Amino acid sequence: SVTAYISLGSNLEQPVQQVLRAVEEIAAIPNTTLTGASRLYRSAPVGPGDQDDYINGVVQVRTTLEPLALLDAFQAIELLHGRERIVRWGARTLDLDLLLYGDEKIENERLIVPHKEMHWRNFVLYPLADIAPQITLPTGQSLQKLLQTVGDEGLSAFAD
Ligand SMILES: CC1(C)Nc2nc(N)[nH]c(=O)c2N=C1O
């Protein structure tokens, strides 16, 4: 089995509940055990368009599922939350992204791991540091170093 990290994000239809419910649903994925969860963060939306702040978090799991099977499970959960891909980068009820899958580097038409944008997204790096502060990414970058470069602009730990 491997340790995998998943980022969660929501900025539609009661984002805190969307994210908390998604953590429970991830814990219920077959052959998968939830082994860690970050604090929730409120973060200013990155990307185009005028949309609400996000609620973001990261969870850690141990799983024997292959990466694409894990991705299928995430997409099923997103559908449960009424995820509609209307516009790219648009507001969404729930976004689950596979950040890391063990130390593997994966690149296929459905999946790129480590997640391409995670290295500059404070709304991913700060919650990840709640769970695995000393982690080194498969790219060789230390999370502590990335935290310093990315800063905490637009980010605040959400009182649970
Ligand atoms: C639209 C885009 C890039 N912006 C985001 N911005 C924030 N703050 N949090 C997200 O989870 C998030 N997700 C996205 O997909």
The ligand as a Gaussian input file, in Angstrom:
#p B3LYP/6-31G(d) Opt

LIG

0 1
 C      -10.217000      27.688000      -9.814000
 C       -9.000000      27.290000      -8.979000
 C       -7.728000      27.269000      -9.820000
 N       -8.799000      28.248000      -7.912000
 C       -8.810000      27.917000      -6.594000
 N       -8.576000      28.870000      -5.652000
 C       -8.568000      28.533000      -4.351000
 N       -8.328000      29.479000      -3.416000
 N       -8.796000      27.253000      -3.942000
 C       -9.042000      26.260000      -4.825000
 O       -9.243000      25.104000      -4.414000
 C       -9.046000      26.579000      -6.213000
 N       -9.277000      25.625000      -7.151000
 C       -9.227000      25.902000      -8.450000
 O       -9.386000      24.952000      -9.344000

